[in-house]
Amino acid sequence: MAVVISMLRGVNLAAHRRIPMAPLRGIYESLGLQSPQSYINSGNVVFKTDGRDWSRLSARIEHAIERSFGFRPDVILRTAAELRDAIAANPFASRPGIDPSRLLVLFLSGDPGPEARAQVRAIQADPEELHMRGREIFIYFPNGMGRSKLSWVALADLLKMSGAGRNWNTVTKLLEIAKALEAS
C-alpha cells in the first residue's frame, strides 16, 4: 500500500476557497483512501492507497472537493518515495545559513520538459535563487516571500501546468507524517 502526499493549490488563503480540515479528511475517507491525516490548514493530506493511477486519483479528489465546497482546487500528488527524493535533491541542503521558512518547493503537476525548464533557468530572479529538478522547483527567498518580485504562482503559469508551493518546514513535516504512516 502506497503512502501519498496530496497538496491542494490555493485553499484557505485569507477568506477565499475555505476548506476545514476535518471535512477534507472525510472526503478522502469517502473515496476509500485510508488513514488520511491533514497538516496545517493549507490543504495538505497524507494517506494510504492501493491505487496507482495518480492522475485519475488527483481528478477524483478534485471532483469530490468541488461537489462538497463548490470550487475545484488543483491537487498535486507525490508518493512518500518521491517526496524523499525531492528532499534529497535540495540544492540548498549543504549551504550554511539557509532559513527553511524562506525556502519554497514548487511541486508541479507534471514534467514540464526541456524547453520549459530552459525558460525557467533563464529567469533573472536576483536576489532569489531558482533551481529546477524534474517536477520540482526550489526557490530561496533571502528577503522573504512577501517582499519578492518573483511570483512562484506565475512560474507554474509560465510552465502551463499546475503547481503547489510549500515551504521547507512543511515539506519535511509532510515526510515525517508519511514515514509514520508507512510504519503503521
Long-range contacts (C-beta under 8 A, 24 or more apart in sequence): 1-34, 1-48, 1-49, 1-50, 2-48, 2-49, 2-50, 2-51, 2-52, 2-79, 2-80, 3-46, 3-47, 3-48, 3-79, 3-80, 3-178, 3-181, 3-182, 4-33, 4-46, 4-47, 4-48, 4-49, 4-54, 4-57, 4-77, 4-78, 4-79, 4-80, 5-44, 5-45, 5-46, 5-77, 5-78, 5-79, 5-80, 5-83, 5-174, 5-175, 5-177, 5-178, 6-43, 6-44, 6-45, 6-46, 6-47, 6-58, 6-61, 6-75, 6-76, 6-77, 7-43, 7-44, 7-75, 7-76, 7-77, 7-78, 7-107, 7-164, 7-166, 8-42, 8-43, 8-44, 8-45, 8-65, 8-73, 8-74, 8-75, 8-76, 8-164, 9-43, 9-73, 9-74, 9-75, 9-76, 9-162, 9-163, 9-164, 10-73, 10-74, 11-42, 11-43, 11-73, 12-41, 12-42, 12-43, 17-69, 17-71, 17-73, 18-69, 19-43, 19-65, 19-69, 19-73, 23-68, 24-65, 27-61, 27-64, 27-65, 27-68, 28-61, 30-64, 31-60, 31-61, 31-64, 35-181, 35-184, 37-177, 37-181, 39-170, 39-173, 39-174, 39-177, 40-170, 42-170, 43-73, 43-164, 44-166, 44-170, 44-174, 46-174, 46-177, 46-178, 46-181, 47-181, 48-181, 58-109, 74-109, 74-162, 74-163, 74-164, 76-107, 76-108, 76-109, 76-162, 76-163, 76-164, 78-107, 80-175, 80-178, 80-179, 80-181, 80-182, 83-171, 83-174, 83-175, 83-178, 84-175, 86-133, 86-136, 86-171, 87-171, 87-172, 87-175, 89-133, 89-134, 89-136, 89-138, 90-138, 90-168, 91-131, 91-133, 91-138, 92-129, 92-131, 92-138, 92-140, 98-140, 100-167, 100-168, 100-169, 100-172, 101-167, 101-168, 101-169, 102-140, 102-141, 102-142, 102-144, 102-145, 102-167, 103-138, 103-139, 103-140, 103-141, 103-167, 103-168, 104-138, 104-139, 104-140, 104-141, 104-145, 104-152, 104-165, 104-166, 104-167, 104-168, 105-136, 105-137, 105-138, 105-139, 105-165, 105-166, 105-167, 105-168, 105-171, 106-136, 106-137, 106-138, 106-139, 106-152, 106-155, 106-156, 106-163, 106-164, 106-165, 107-135, 107-136, 107-163, 107-164, 107-165, 107-166, 108-135, 108-136, 108-137, 108-156, 108-159, 108-161, 108-162, 108-163, 109-135, 109-161, 109-162, 109-163, 110-135, 110-161, 111-135, 112-159, 112-160, 112-161, 116-158, 116-159, 116-160, 119-158, 119-159, 120-155, 120-158, 120-159, 123-150, 123-155, 125-150, 130-155, 137-163
